[in-house]
Amino acid sequence: MSASPAARRVLAVLLAAGTLAGAAALPAAADDHRRDHRRERSSLVIGDVQYDSPGRNDRSNRALNREWVEIRNTGRHSVNLRGFTLTDQQGNRYRFNDFRLDGRSAVKVHTGHGRDTRRDVYQDRRHQIWNDRDTATLRDHRGNVIDTESWGRRGHHHRG
């Protein structure tokens, strides 16, 4: 049993139309897939930095705590910083414990000893770590760089 030439032409047109429709839908589906997996920009940034503590540098705990790096949450929602790290160029690292940073607020990470609060946390170090030429890097719990801030020889540079 063979199909008539007219039936074959109709079938060919339908198959071609189906192939074109499928091909046209493919780029849109691929584009939607890419859009779903784009990394959202973090609301966390490194704010102000006070390196080389001002005043008398007598290596006291008071002098150490005048040295700090501020982490700001520019978003509306709070963020848990558990596992996030703040490092300098020399590899000194501070790891946040279970710490929730409210939306539109900031916390200062001090170098010396102290009692952690909602606005101030302490690295419990005995020596200054932030030099007059340094870079602070904030990473998330997976090690992804969230923000960096550099200062020194070439001025103050921010990379977000």
Secondary structure, 3 states (H helix, E strand, C coil): CCCCHHHHHHHHHHHHHHHHHHHHHHHHHHHHHHHHCCCCCCCEEEEEEECCCCCCCCCCHHHHHCCEEEEEECCCCCEECCCCEEECCCCCEEECCCCEECCCEEEEEECCCCCCCCCEEECCCCCCCCCCCEEEEEECCCCCEEEEEEECCCCCEEEC
